[in-house]
Amino acid sequence: MTQSSHNEVDVRSLVPAQRHRKIFELVDQLAVGGAFVLVNDHDPKPLYYQLEAEYPRQFSWTYLERGPEVWRVEIGRQQKAA
């Protein structure tokens, strides 16, 4: 897994079972207003639903690139739910 200076996290080298755990760790560590770009080899839409269940309305999800080979999504941390 590589992480560049502009907070891009490429999970394509991880086995799928490790990807979500790693991404959840990164979301946990994000400060409010912080963000990182997830790089994946498929649409990470199932991850969106998992994050929404775990962190309701606490993160942003912005597609930067939509395949077909590379998917890039900016995931940002918003205010914690009251």
C-alpha positions, 0 to 999 in steps of 0.5 A: 500500500502506498500513501503519497504526500497529498494523502492519496491512499492506494489500496489496490495492493491489499487483499480485499479483506484488508482494504475496508479495515485499513480505510476505516482506520484512516477515517477514524484518524481523520480530524474534522475537515481532513480528507484523503483520496482512496485509490481502488480498482473497482467502484467502492460503493459498498464501502460508502454504505458501510461508512454511512452506517458507522459514521452517519452524516459525518463524512463526505464522499466525492468521486474524482475518477470513475474507472473503468480501471482506476477509481479515486474517491475523496473521503473527508471528515465532517462534524461529528453527529450531535 
